[in-house]
Amino acid sequence: CDILVKNESLNPGGSVKDRAALYLIKDAEEKGLLYPRGTVVEGTAGNTGIGLAHICNAKGYKCVIYMPNTQSQEKIDTLRTLGADVRPVPAAPFSDPMNYNHQAKRFAEELDNAVWTNQFDNTANRMAHFYSTGPEIWAQTGGKVDAFTCATGTGGTLAGVGMYLKQQSPDVKLVLADPPGSVLFNYFDKGVLERKGIGSITEGIGQGRVTQNLDGAAVDFAVYVPDEDSVVMAMRLLHEEGFCVGASSGLNVCAAMQVARRLGPGHTIVTLLCDNGLRYATRIFSRSWLETKGLLDVLPEEYRSKLNP
């Protein structure tokens, strides 16, 4: 099989989330919800916020970002460098009123000329990928795609790309990749919203519910990827393929390998490299951090020897 990756770190804001960020703002403008010198508010694990901050700078909007305080310091620093008002809050489940998304929504409602872009349930997100990512994959592969797989946070990338590719060829398989602690593997595998595993070191992926962006997506099946595999693959991609990526991208490539084994020889599987691994330099590339997560010993010595302290 051929496994192809679309390197989304080459987008202006450095991640796949730039696409959703642009379409979320365009959607608000077209609906008359956002006017010049307005304020864009979002709850994000970081990358959507970075995309929004870039676009807000270009369009003259203020940008306010609520995010879980479990995210990497590199993302927080990047957002502040871009001029965003960053408000880290304690991590809380979606059912909790203090969840970062709910706090973002309430704050936007208190302001004039402000919009909560609602990346999880605003389907402008998945349409960004229907109109951009999906067509690019189809064109760049010459239409030779047998399967597309990636992890989901909002569900926008998987759903939007899947909508487009299946429109071109109903035979294309759409495969959801899921980390530990998420309910989506069991949802698509068994039809139950039940978590598999207890939590993940990955950021911005995995879910405890079916978002509006993911709802109705024609997912053919799901695969589960443990953190151990994601971290080892991220190191392999750096030291053997020359791609510096984070654990989420490592997970995507692991998922693509699982799909390749399932489909058998002669197929082409496409996935994404979500962003640049330097956003996680003090985490998955840190010996001490990996040790605290119980993940240091899963790495071959050739990779361990190259880690930061």
C-alpha positions as CSV (number, residue, x, y, z in Angstrom):
1,C,0.0,0.0,0.0
2,D,0.9,3.6,-0.4
3,I,0.4,5.9,2.6
4,L,0.3,9.6,1.7
5,V,0.3,12.5,4.1
6,K,-1.0,16.0,3.5
7,N,1.4,18.3,5.4
8,E,-0.9,20.9,7.0
9,S,1.9,22.6,8.9
10,L,2.6,24.5,5.7
11,N,-0.6,26.6,6.2
12,P,0.0,30.2,7.3
13,G,-0.9,29.6,10.9
14,G,0.9,26.2,10.9
15,S,-1.9,23.7,11.2
16,V,-5.0,22.2,9.5
17,K,-7.1,24.4,11.7
18,D,-6.4,27.4,9.6
19,R,-9.0,26.1,7.1
20,A,-11.8,26.0,9.7
21,A,-10.8,29.3,11.2
22,L,-11.1,31.1,7.9
23,Y,-14.5,29.6,7.1
24,L,-15.8,30.2,10.6
25,I,-15.1,33.9,10.3
26,K,-16.4,34.1,6.8
27,D,-19.6,32.4,7.9
28,A,-20.1,35.0,10.7
29,E,-19.5,37.9,8.3
30,E,-21.9,36.5,5.7
31,K,-24.6,36.1,8.3
32,G,-24.2,39.6,9.6
33,L,-23.0,38.5,13.0
34,L,-19.6,40.3,12.8
35,Y,-18.8,43.8,11.8
36,P,-15.5,45.8,11.4
37,R,-13.5,46.1,14.7
38,G,-15.6,43.3,16.2
39,T,-14.4,40.5,18.5
40,V,-14.0,36.8,17.7
41,V,-14.2,34.4,20.7
42,E,-13.5,30.7,20.6
43,G,-12.9,27.8,22.9
44,T,-9.9,25.8,21.5
45,A,-7.1,23.5,22.4
46,G,-4.8,26.0,20.6
47,N,-4.5,25.4,16.8
48,T,-7.9,26.9,15.9
49,G,-7.2,29.8,18.0
50,I,-3.9,30.4,16.3
51,G,-5.6,30.3,12.9
52,L,-8.3,32.7,14.2
53,A,-5.7,35.1,15.6
54,H,-3.9,35.3,12.2
55,I,-7.1,36.1,10.4
56,C,-8.3,38.5,13.1
57,N,-5.0,40.4,12.6
58,A,-5.6,40.6,8.9
59,K,-9.2,41.7,9.2
60,G,-8.9,44.1,12.2
61,Y,-10.8,42.0,14.7
62,K,-10.0,41.4,18.4
63,C,-9.4,37.7,19.3
64,V,-10.3,36.2,22.7
65,I,-9.4,32.5,23.3
66,Y,-10.5,30.3,26.1
67,M,-8.5,27.1,26.3
68,P,-7.9,24.2,28.8
69,N,-4.9,24.9,31.0
70,T,-3.6,21.4,30.1
71,Q,-2.4,22.6,26.7
72,S,1.2,23.1,25.7
73,Q,2.9,26.4,26.8
74,E,4.2,26.8,23.2
75,K,0.6,27.2,22.0
76,I,-0.3,29.7,24.7
77,D,2.9,31.7,24.0
78,T,2.2,31.7,20.2
79,L,-1.4,32.9,20.7
80,R,-0.2,35.8,22.9
81,T,2.6,36.7,20.4
82,L,-0.2,36.9,17.8
83,G,-2.0,39.4,20.0
84,A,-4.8,37.2,21.2
85,D,-6.3,37.6,24.7
86,V,-5.7,34.1,26.0
87,R,-7.7,32.8,29.0
88,P,-6.5,29.4,30.2
89,V,-9.2,27.7,32.4
90,P,-9.3,24.4,34.3
91,A,-10.1,21.5,32.1
92,A,-13.8,20.4,32.6
93,P,-16.0,18.0,30.7
94,F,-18.5,19.4,28.1
95,S,-21.4,18.6,30.6
96,D,-19.8,21.1,33.1
97,P,-20.9,24.8,32.7
98,M,-17.3,25.7,33.3
99,N,-16.1,23.9,30.2
100,Y,-13.9,26.2,28.2
101,N,-16.4,26.2,25.3
102,H,-19.3,27.3,27.5
103,Q,-17.2,30.0,29.0
104,A,-16.3,31.3,25.6
105,K,-20.0,31.3,24.5
106,R,-21.1,33.3,27.6
107,F,-18.3,35.8,27.2
108,A,-19.2,36.5,23.6
109,E,-22.9,37.0,24.5
110,E,-21.9,39.7,26.9
111,L,-20.2,41.8,24.2
112,D,-21.6,43.9,21.3
113,N,-20.3,43.1,17.9
114,A,-18.8,39.8,19.0
115,V,-19.2,36.2,17.8
116,W,-18.5,32.9,19.4
117,T,-17.4,30.9,16.3
118,N,-18.4,27.6,17.9
119,Q,-15.9,25.4,16.0
120,F,-17.4,22.1,17.4
121,D,-21.0,22.6,16.3
122,N,-20.8,25.2,13.5
123,T,-20.8,23.2,10.3
124,A,-19.0,25.9,8.5
125,N,-16.0,24.0,9.9
126,R,-16.6,20.9,8.0
127,M,-17.6,22.8,4.9
128,A,-14.1,24.3,4.9
129,H,-12.8,20.9,4.3
130,F,-15.5,20.0,1.8
131,Y,-14.5,23.0,-0.3
132,S,-10.7,23.0,0.2
133,T,-9.0,19.9,1.8
134,G,-11.1,17.3,0.1
135,P,-10.7,18.7,-3.5
136,E,-7.0,19.2,-2.9
137,I,-6.5,15.6,-1.8
138,W,-8.5,14.4,-4.8
139,A,-6.5,16.6,-7.3
140,Q,-3.1,15.9,-5.7
141,T,-3.6,12.1,-5.9
142,G,-5.1,12.1,-9.3
143,G,-8.2,10.6,-7.8
144,K,-6.4,7.6,-6.6
145,V,-7.6,7.5,-3.0
146,D,-8.9,4.3,-1.5
147,A,-9.3,5.5,2.1
148,F,-8.9,8.7,4.2
149,T,-8.3,8.6,7.9
150,C,-7.6,11.1,10.7
151,A,-8.4,11.7,14.3
152,T,-11.2,14.0,15.2
153,G,-11.7,16.8,17.8
154,T,-14.5,18.9,16.2
155,G,-15.0,16.3,13.5
156,G,-14.8,18.9,10.8
157,T,-11.8,17.6,8.9
158,L,-12.9,14.0,8.8
159,A,-16.5,14.8,7.9
160,G,-15.8,17.5,5.3
161,V,-13.1,15.6,3.5
162,G,-15.2,12.4,3.6
163,M,-18.2,14.2,2.1
164,Y,-16.1,15.4,-0.8
165,L,-14.2,12.2,-1.5
166,K,-17.3,10.0,-1.3
167,Q,-19.1,12.4,-3.7
168,Q,-16.3,11.7,-6.2
169,S,-16.2,8.0,-5.5
170,P,-18.6,6.2,-3.1
171,D,-16.0,3.4,-2.7
172,V,-13.5,5.6,-0.8
173,K,-13.4,4.4,2.8
174,L,-13.7,7.0,5.6
175,V,-12.0,5.9,8.8
176,L,-12.1,7.6,12.1
177,A,-8.9,7.4,14.2
178,D,-9.3,7.7,18.0
179,P,-7.0,8.1,21.0
180,P,-7.4,6.7,24.5
181,G,-10.1,8.4,26.6
182,S,-12.5,9.1,23.7
183,V,-15.9,7.7,23.0
184,L,-15.8,7.7,19.2
185,F,-14.1,4.4,18.6
186,N,-16.8,2.5,20.5
187,Y,-19.5,4.7,19.0
188,F,-18.6,3.7,15.4
189,D,-17.5,0.2,16.3
190,K,-20.3,-0.8,18.8
191,G,-22.8,2.0,18.6
192,V,-22.3,3.1,22.2
193,L,-20.9,6.4,23.6
194,E,-18.4,4.7,25.9
195,R,-14.8,5.7,26.5
196,K,-12.0,3.4,25.6
197,G,-8.9,3.9,27.7
198,I,-8.6,6.5,30.4
199,G,-7.0,9.5,28.7
200,S,-4.4,10.6,26.2
201,I,-1.4,12.9,25.9
202,T,-2.6,14.0,22.5
203,E,-4.0,17.5,22.3
204,G,-7.2,18.7,20.5
205,I,-8.4,15.2,19.5
206,G,-10.7,12.7,21.0
207,Q,-14.3,13.5,22.1
208,G,-16.9,12.7,24.7
209,R,-19.8,13.3,22.3
210,V,-20.9,13.4,18.6
211,T,-20.5,17.0,17.5
212,Q,-22.7,18.6,14.9
213,N,-19.7,18.6,12.5
214,L,-19.3,14.8,12.9
215,D,-23.0,14.0,13.0
216,G,-24.1,12.2,9.8
217,A,-20.5,11.6,8.6
218,A,-20.4,8.5,6.4
219,V,-17.7,6.8,8.6
220,D,-17.0,3.2,7.4
221,F,-15.2,2.1,10.5
222,A,-12.9,3.3,13.3
223,V,-9.5,2.4,14.6
224,Y,-8.0,2.9,18.0
225,V,-4.4,4.0,18.5
226,P,-2.7,3.9,22.0
227,D,-0.5,6.8,23.0
228,E,2.5,4.5,23.0
229,D,2.1,3.9,19.3
230,S,1.5,7.6,18.5
231,V,4.6,8.7,20.3
232,V,6.9,6.1,18.8
233,M,5.5,7.1,15.3
234,A,6.1,10.8,15.9
235,M,9.7,10.0,16.7
236,R,10.0,7.7,13.7
237,L,8.6,10.4,11.4
238,L,11.2,12.9,12.7
239,H,14.3,10.7,12.7
240,E,13.5,8.5,9.6
241,E,11.2,10.6,7.4
242,G,12.3,14.2,8.3
243,F,8.9,15.4,9.5
244,C,8.8,17.1,12.9
245,V,5.3,16.5,14.1
246,G,3.3,16.0,17.4
247,A,1.6,13.0,18.8
248,S,-1.7,13.6,16.9
249,S,0.1,13.4,13.6
250,G,1.9,10.2,14.8
251,L,-1.6,8.8,15.6
252,N,-2.8,9.6,12.1
253,V,0.0,7.8,10.5
254,C,-0.5,4.8,12.8
255,A,-4.1,4.8,11.8
256,A,-3.2,4.8,8.2
257,M,-1.0,1.8,8.7
258,Q,-3.9,0.0,10.4
259,V,-6.2,0.8,7.5
260,A,-3.5,-0.4,5.0
261,R,-3.3,-3.7,6.8
262,R,-7.1,-4.0,6.8
263,L,-7.6,-3.2,3.1
264,G,-4.6,-5.2,1.9
265,P,-1.9,-4.6,-0.8
266,G,-2.4,-2.2,-3.7
267,H,-4.4,0.5,-1.9
268,T,-3.7,4.2,-1.3
269,I,-4.5,5.6,2.1
270,V,-4.3,9.4,2.8
271,T,-4.0,11.1,6.2
272,L,-2.8,14.4,7.6
273,L,0.2,15.8,9.4
274,C,-1.8,18.2,11.6
275,D,0.9,20.7,12.6
276,N,4.5,21.2,13.5
277,G,6.0,19.2,16.4
278,L,7.8,22.3,17.7
279,R,4.5,23.3,19.3
280,Y,5.1,20.3,21.7
281,A,8.9,20.7,22.1
282,T,8.7,20.7,25.9
283,R,6.4,17.7,25.9
284,I,6.8,14.7,23.6
285,F,10.4,15.7,22.8
286,S,11.3,16.0,26.5
287,R,12.8,13.0,28.3
288,S,11.5,14.2,31.7
289,W,7.9,14.9,30.5
290,L,7.7,11.5,28.7
291,E,8.9,9.8,31.9
292,T,6.1,11.4,33.9
293,K,3.6,10.0,31.4
294,G,5.1,6.5,31.5
295,L,6.0,6.8,27.9
296,L,9.8,7.1,27.9
297,D,10.5,3.3,28.0
298,V,8.4,2.6,24.9
299,L,10.9,4.5,22.8
300,P,13.9,2.7,21.2
301,E,17.2,3.8,22.7
302,E,18.1,5.4,19.3
303,Y,15.2,7.9,19.8
304,R,15.6,8.3,23.6
305,S,19.2,9.4,23.2
306,K,18.1,12.4,21.0
307,L,15.5,13.8,23.4
308,N,15.8,17.1,25.3
309,P,16.3,16.7,29.1
